[in-house]
């Protein structure tokens, strides 16, 4: 589209600069007034000193581009050895792959291209309160995702990812400023207030003590003595140690120790995922039994394997959306539960509380206020919105979770019609659009009715694909959920094709985020460059290093060695560092 203007590094065009850095934002149709010197939200004067004190948030000077340092174009964590617990080190880089599935890449475009926008995608951080009573670690025998050896270090790992973004010297290909970070859901793991607080402080800056219950120390499955779980501080010959996992004295004390996040030096936006909305990521919210159990003093840590198999079968097929069978199982296992310290902070949060927490000035950080959400969302009880990426580039954040239950997603009719109106308006205004959601097109198959909107239809991924493909304004659909790198071309008649960009999680190895750059090639095509990044933690670990940085490095190495982890999550080369070419509509 000819009206898309360059987001150049020059600040002469103030309006374009502010738009590109997220300083002009539309949230649910409401314009947000932002502080221009930070490219973020207005912060009360009383809070500005605290925000600055947490970190200088000083981004390095922009480099000569392109560059590879700090990205997987430079080096990637890779294992040494071939068996047992494998240590990580510096591995070979992943090269960039040019994909012409939707449009032929034309010679000389590198000399013609102009940067339009550049941003970073986080997804599936799964900030975990590992001592939370509602967690179902005892299903580990049924699914590796029920409990992972690295989970107690999720906050340290996420903070290290923030540090990586802060250290990037602009966009890797164009050298354009990075304009914002979007996190595409499953920011928390178990819909717990503790996790939400840790997530918001990780992103905006603050001191975090990733501990709940007993303030004096850890009381969960990893000091239970049960061989089902890695017991890092104990001499117990648990199942993980039999696979080579180490004994690390002081591990659990370090895991729940206070750490500090500098907060992002970029504006950031938030998209909701099923683990943010639903207890366990799959059960309909609002059950008083689950709320009381979450804050209570009992925790189930082991379960007969046949009972576990039946529960997991129900979860997988979505046959227990209200958690009735899960609830009855917990009641039947009351005598096997262990005593833990009750904690009101572990209570589930409602959708309104999720919005309010994002709108809290204490969590504004670099802005914008609400991180995309607005008072209009609170009033309308919605969690979808638009925001301005650049003068002629609009961001759309969807809520693909289903309050009816199940870990897969869909959209209600009201949201789908809103999306259609938004796309139509963008096309009329000759704007391009990038859509963000948690679920992928293939994981939007749950059409269960939303109990808050009886009678309203739910719409799956196929309908969303058809809608996005009917407007030439659509450039990309960026999402997560699958924990796997996957980039899919979606051809449509005319110049209406777009790319679906799915990115791996930051809880399972390879623990990645993605930089996305949008450029005009000035030859009738647009290119989307995708570049994967790891956290700032070193690839090599030292079991004696229990500093914040050492724990972040260990977080990655434990995730690589986690029993049952999938080696396919990195995707193919064409799903990683890419140039994705599109015809310009």
Residue pairs with C-beta under 8 A, 6 or more apart in sequence:
1 392
1 430
1 431
1 432
1 584
1 585
2 430
3 392
3 430
3 431
4 116
4 390
4 391
4 392
4 393
4 432
4 520
5 13
5 16
5 116
5 390
5 391
5 392
6 16
6 114
6 115
6 116
6 520
7 16
7 17
7 19
7 20
7 115
7 116
7 117
7 118
7 176
7 177
7 179
7 390
8 16
8 114
8 115
8 176
9 62
9 170
9 175
9 176
9 177
10 17
11 17
15 24
15 391
16 390
16 391
17 23
18 24
18 34
18 36
18 39
19 388
19 389
19 390
19 391
20 117
20 176
20 177
20 179
20 389
20 390
21 39
21 177
21 179
21 180
21 266
21 267
22 34
22 39
22 40
22 179
22 180
22 266
22 267
22 269
22 367
22 368
22 387
22 388
22 389
23 34
23 35
23 36
23 39
23 40
23 267
23 367
23 368
24 31
24 34
24 388
25 31
25 32
25 34
25 368
25 372
25 387
25 388
26 32
26 385
26 386
26 387
26 388
26 394
27 368
27 370
27 372
27 373
27 374
27 376
27 377
27 385
27 386
27 387
28 373
28 374
28 376
28 377
28 380
28 382
28 384
28 385
28 386
29 376
29 386
30 374
30 375
30 376
32 41
32 368
32 369
32 370
32 374
33 42
34 40
34 41
34 42
34 367
34 368
34 369
35 41
35 42
35 43
35 367
38 366
38 367
39 266
39 267
39 366
39 367
40 267
40 364
40 365
40 366
40 367
40 368
41 267
41 364
41 367
41 368
41 369
41 370
42 367
42 369
43 51
43 361
43 364
43 367
44 361
47 361
47 362
47 364
51 205
51 263
51 364
51 365
54 205
54 206
54 260
54 261
54 262
54 263
55 166
55 205
55 262
55 263
55 265
56 262
57 166
57 205
57 262
57 263
57 264
57 265
57 366
58 265
59 166
59 168
59 169
59 177
59 178
59 265
59 266
60 167
60 168
60 169
61 169
62 169
62 170
62 175
62 177
63 169
63 170
63 175
64 175
65 170
65 171
65 172
65 173
65 174
65 175
66 172
66 173
66 174
66 175
67 169
67 172
67 175
68 74
68 93
68 172
69 169
70 164
70 167
70 168
70 169
70 533
70 536
71 168
71 172
71 515
71 531
71 532
71 533
71 577
72 93
72 94
72 512
72 531
72 532
72 533
72 534
72 576
72 577
73 93
73 94
73 95
73 96
73 172
73 531
73 577
74 93
75 90
75 91
75 92
75 93
75 539
76 91
76 92
76 93
76 94
76 510
76 534
77 88
77 89
77 90
77 91
77 510
77 534
77 539
77 556
77 560
78 88
78 89
78 90
78 91
78 92
78 539
79 86
79 87
79 88
79 89
79 91
79 560
80 86
80 87
80 88
80 89
81 87
84 243
84 244
85 243
85 244
85 245
85 246
85 561
86 560
86 561
87 540
87 541
87 557
88 539
88 540
88 541
88 556
88 557
88 560
89 539
89 540
90 539
90 540
91 539
94 532
94 573
94 576
94 577
95 573
95 577
96 529
96 531
96 577
96 578
96 579
97 573
97 574
97 576
97 577
97 578
97 579
98 105
98 578
98 579
98 581
99 487
99 489
99 574
99 578
99 579
99 580
99 581
100 581
101 489
101 491
102 489
102 491
102 497
102 498
102 499
102 580
102 581
102 582
102 583
103 497
103 525
103 581
103 582
103 583
104 581
105 525
105 527
105 579
105 581
106 521
106 523
106 524
106 525
108 523
109 521
109 522
109 523
109 525
109 527
112 521
112 522
112 523
113 174
113 519
113 520
113 521
113 522
113 527
114 519
114 520
114 522
115 171
115 174
115 175
115 176
115 517
115 518
115 519
116 390
116 393
116 518
116 519
116 520
116 526
117 176
117 179
117 389
117 390
117 393
117 517
117 518
118 170
118 171
118 174
118 176
118 177
118 178
118 179
118 515
118 516
118 517
118 518
119 178
119 179
119 180
119 181
119 182
119 389
119 515
119 516
120 165
120 168
120 178
120 180
120 181
120 182
120 266
120 513
120 514
120 515
120 516
120 533
121 181
121 182
121 183
121 184
121 436
121 478
121 480
121 501
121 503
121 513
121 514
121 515
121 516
122 161
122 181
122 182
122 183
122 184
122 506
122 513
123 183
123 184
123 185
123 186
123 438
123 479
123 480
123 481
123 503
123 504
123 505
123 506
123 513
124 184
124 185
124 186
124 273
124 480
124 481
124 483
124 504
124 505
124 506
124 507
125 154
125 158
125 161
125 183
125 186
125 187
125 199
125 202
125 505
125 506
125 507
126 151
126 154
126 186
126 188
126 189
126 275
126 505
126 506
126 507
127 154
127 155
127 158
127 187
127 188
127 189
127 195
127 198
127 199
127 202
128 135
128 151
128 152
128 154
128 189
128 190
128 195
128 507
129 135
129 189
129 190
129 192
129 194
129 195
129 198
129 210
129 212
129 346
130 151
130 152
130 154
130 220
130 221
130 222
131 211
131 212
131 213
131 218
131 219
131 220
131 299
131 340
132 190
132 192
132 194
132 212
132 294
132 346
133 293
133 294
133 296
133 298
133 299
133 300
133 340
133 346
134 190
134 192
134 279
134 280
134 290
134 293
134 294
134 346
135 147
135 189
135 190
135 280
136 146
136 280
136 311
136 326
137 146
137 147
137 221
137 228
137 229
137 301
138 146
138 228
138 300
138 301
138 302
138 303
138 308
139 146
139 147
139 303
139 308
139 311
139 312
140 146
140 147
140 228
140 229
141 228
141 305
141 308
142 308
142 309
142 311
142 312
143 312
143 564
144 562
144 563
144 564
144 565
145 508
146 312
147 221
147 229
148 507
148 508
148 558
148 559
148 562
148 565
149 229
149 230
149 240
149 245
149 558
149 559
149 561
149 562
149 563
150 157
150 507
150 554
150 555
150 556
150 558
150 559
150 562
151 189
151 507
152 210
152 218
152 220
152 222
152 252
152 255
152 256
153 255
153 551
153 552
153 554
153 555
153 558
154 189
154 210
154 507
154 555
155 198
155 202
155 208
155 210
155 259
156 210
156 255
156 259
156 548
156 551
156 552
156 555
157 506
157 511
157 535
157 537
157 551
157 552
157 555
157 556
158 199
158 202
158 261
158 506
159 202
159 208
159 259
159 260
159 261
159 262
159 548
159 552
160 535
160 536
160 537
160 548
160 549
160 552
160 555
161 506
161 511
161 513
161 533
161 535
161 536
162 202
162 203
162 261
162 262
162 263
162 264
163 262
163 535
163 536
164 513
164 533
164 534
164 535
164 536
165 178
165 181
165 264
165 265
165 266
165 513
165 533
166 262
166 264
166 265
167 536
168 178
168 515
168 533
169 175
170 176
170 177
170 178
171 177
171 178
171 515
171 517
171 529
172 515
172 517
172 529
172 531
173 517
173 519
173 529
173 531
174 517
174 519
174 529
176 517
178 266
178 515
179 266
179 267
179 389
179 390
180 266
180 267
180 268
180 269
180 389
181 203
181 264
181 266
181 267
181 268
181 269
182 268
182 269
182 270
182 271
182 395
182 397
182 436
182 478
183 203
183 268
183 269
183 270
183 271
184 271
184 273
184 436
184 437
184 438
184 478
184 479
184 480
184 503
185 271
185 272
185 273
185 274
185 275
185 276
185 400
185 401
185 437
185 438
185 439
185 480
185 481
186 273
186 274
186 275
186 276
186 281
186 438
186 480
186 481
186 505
187 196
187 199
187 270
187 272
187 273
187 275
187 276
188 195
188 196
188 199
188 275
188 276
189 195
189 275
189 281
189 507
190 275
190 279
190 280
190 281
191 275
191 276
191 277
191 278
191 279
191 280
191 281
191 285
191 348
191 349
192 294
192 345
192 346
192 347
192 348
192 349
193 345
193 346
193 347
193 348
193 349
193 353
194 212
194 343
194 345
194 346
196 276
196 349
196 353
196 354
196 357
197 208
197 345
197 357
198 208
198 210
200 357
200 358
200 360
200 363
201 207
201 208
201 261
201 263
201 363
202 208
202 261
202 263
203 261
203 263
203 264
203 268
203 363
203 365
203 371
204 263
204 264
204 268
204 363
204 364
204 365
204 366
205 261
205 262
205 263
205 264
205 365
206 260
206 261
206 263
207 258
207 259
207 260
208 258
208 259
208 260
208 261
209 256
209 257
209 258
209 259
210 255
210 256
210 259
211 217
211 218
211 256
212 343
212 345
212 346
213 219
213 340
213 341
213 342
213 343
213 346
214 340
214 341
217 252
217 253
217 256
218 252
218 253
218 255
218 256
219 340
219 341
220 299
220 301
220 340
221 228
221 229
221 301
222 229
222 230
222 231
222 232
222 252
223 231
223 233
223 234
223 252
224 231
224 301
224 338
225 231
225 234
225 236
226 238
226 301
226 302
227 236
227 237
227 238
227 239
228 238
228 239
228 302
229 238
229 239
229 240
230 238
230 239
230 240
230 241
230 245
231 238
231 241
232 245
232 246
232 247
232 248
232 251
232 252
233 247
233 248
233 249
233 250
233 251
233 252
234 247
235 247
238 245
239 563
240 563
241 247
243 561
243 563
244 561
245 558
245 561
246 543
248 543
248 546
250 546
251 546
254 546
254 551
255 551
259 548
260 548
263 365
263 366
264 365
264 366
265 366
266 366
267 366
267 367
267 368
268 365
268 366
268 371
269 368
269 371
269 372
269 387
269 395
269 397
269 436
270 358
270 371
270 372
270 373
270 397
271 372
271 397
271 398
271 399
271 436
271 437
271 438
272 354
272 383
272 399
272 401
272 438
273 401
273 438
273 439
273 480
273 481
274 281
274 282
274 401
274 402
274 406
274 407
274 408
274 409
274 438
274 439
274 481
275 281
276 354
276 401
277 285
277 351
277 354
277 401
277 403
278 284
278 285
278 401
278 403
278 405
278 407
279 285
279 287
279 290
279 294
279 323
279 348
280 323
280 326
281 407
282 315
282 318
282 321
282 405
282 406
282 407
283 290
283 320
283 321
283 322
283 323
283 326
283 405
284 321
284 322
284 323
284 403
284 404
284 405
284 451
285 348
285 350
285 351
285 403
286 350
287 322
287 323
287 327
289 327
290 323
290 327
290 348
291 347
291 348
293 330
294 346
294 347
294 348
295 342
295 343
295 344
295 345
295 346
295 347
296 342
297 339
297 340
297 341
297 342
298 334
298 337
298 338
298 339
298 340
299 337
299 338
299 340
300 330
300 333
300 336
300 337
300 338
301 337
301 338
302 336
303 311
303 329
303 333
303 336
307 329
310 325
311 325
311 326
311 329
313 319
314 320
314 325
314 326
315 326
315 407
318 405
318 406
318 407
318 408
318 446
318 448
319 325
320 326
320 405
321 404
321 405
321 406
321 448
322 405
323 405
349 357
351 381
351 383
351 403
352 378
352 381
354 383
355 370
355 373
355 377
355 378
355 383
356 378
357 363
358 370
358 371
358 372
358 373
359 369
359 370
359 373
359 374
359 375
359 378
361 369
363 371
368 387
370 377
372 385
372 387
372 397
373 383
373 385
374 385
377 383
377 384
377 385
381 452
382 399
382 415
383 399
383 401
384 396
384 397
384 398
384 399
384 415
384 418
384 419
385 396
385 397
386 394
386 395
386 396
386 397
386 422
387 394
387 395
387 397
388 394
388 395
389 395
389 434
392 429
392 430
392 431
392 432
393 431
393 432
393 433
393 434
393 518
394 422
394 426
394 431
394 432
394 433
394 434
394 473
395 433
395 434
395 435
395 436
396 419
396 422
396 423
396 433
396 434
396 435
396 436
397 436
397 437
398 411
398 415
398 419
398 435
398 436
398 437
399 411
399 415
399 437
400 409
400 410
400 411
400 437
400 438
400 439
400 444
401 409
401 438
401 439
402 408
402 409
402 410
402 446
402 448
402 450
402 458
403 450
403 451
403 452
404 446
404 448
404 449
404 450
404 451
404 458
405 448
406 446
406 448
407 446
408 439
408 443
408 444
408 445
408 446
409 437
409 438
409 439
409 443
409 444
409 446
409 481
410 444
410 445
410 446
410 447
410 448
410 458
410 459
410 460
411 419
411 444
411 458
411 459
411 463
411 464
412 450
412 453
412 456
412 457
412 458
412 459
413 456
413 457
413 458
413 459
414 453
414 456
416 459
416 463
416 464
416 467
419 435
419 464
419 467
420 467
422 433
423 433
423 467
423 468
423 470
423 471
423 473
423 474
424 471
426 432
426 433
426 471
426 473
427 471
427 472
427 473
431 473
432 473
432 474
432 475
432 518
432 526
432 585
433 471
433 473
433 474
433 475
434 475
434 476
434 477
434 478
434 518
435 468
435 474
435 476
435 477
435 478
436 477
436 478
436 479
437 477
437 478
437 479
438 479
438 480
438 481
439 461
439 479
439 481
440 461
440 479
440 480
440 481
440 482
440 486
440 500
440 502
441 461
441 462
441 464
441 465
441 477
441 488
441 500
442 461
442 482
443 461
443 481
443 482
444 460
444 461
444 464
445 460
445 461
446 458
446 460
447 457
447 458
447 459
447 460
448 458
449 455
449 456
449 458
450 456
450 458
464 477
465 490
468 474
468 477
468 490
468 498
469 490
469 492
469 496
469 497
469 498
470 492
470 496
471 496
472 494
472 495
472 496
472 585
473 585
474 496
474 498
475 498
475 499
475 518
475 526
475 528
475 582
476 498
476 499
476 500
476 501
476 516
476 528
476 580
477 490
477 498
477 499
477 500
477 501
478 501
478 502
478 503
478 516
479 500
479 501
479 502
479 503
480 502
480 503
480 505
481 502
482 502
483 504
483 505
483 507
483 508
483 566
483 569
484 502
484 504
484 566
484 568
484 569
484 571
485 502
485 503
485 504
485 512
485 532
485 569
485 570
485 571
485 575
485 576
486 500
486 502
486 571
486 575
487 499
487 500
487 501
487 502
487 530
487 571
487 574
487 575
487 578
487 580
488 499
488 500
488 502
489 497
489 499
489 500
489 580
490 497
490 498
490 499
490 500
491 497
492 498
494 585
495 583
495 584
495 585
496 585
497 582
497 583
498 582
499 528
499 580
499 582
501 514
501 516
501 528
501 530
501 580
503 512
503 513
503 514
503 532
504 510
504 511
504 512
504 532
504 569
504 570
504 571
505 511
505 569
506 512
506 513
506 535
507 559
508 559
508 562
508 565
508 566
508 569
509 556
509 559
509 560
509 562
509 565
509 569
510 534
510 560
510 569
510 570
511 534
511 535
511 555
511 556
511 559
512 532
512 533
512 534
513 532
513 533
514 530
514 531
514 532
514 533
515 529
515 530
515 531
515 532
515 533
516 528
516 529
516 530
517 528
517 529
517 531
518 526
518 527
518 528
519 526
519 527
519 528
519 529
520 526
520 584
521 527
521 581
524 583
524 584
525 581
525 582
525 583
525 584
526 581
526 582
526 583
526 584
527 579
527 580
527 581
527 582
528 578
528 579
528 580
528 582
529 578
529 579
529 580
530 576
530 577
530 578
530 580
531 577
532 576
532 577
534 556
535 552
535 555
535 556
536 549
536 552
537 549
537 552
537 553
537 555
537 556
538 549
538 553
539 553
539 556
540 553
541 550
541 553
541 554
541 556
541 557
542 550
542 553
543 554
545 553
545 554
559 565
570 576
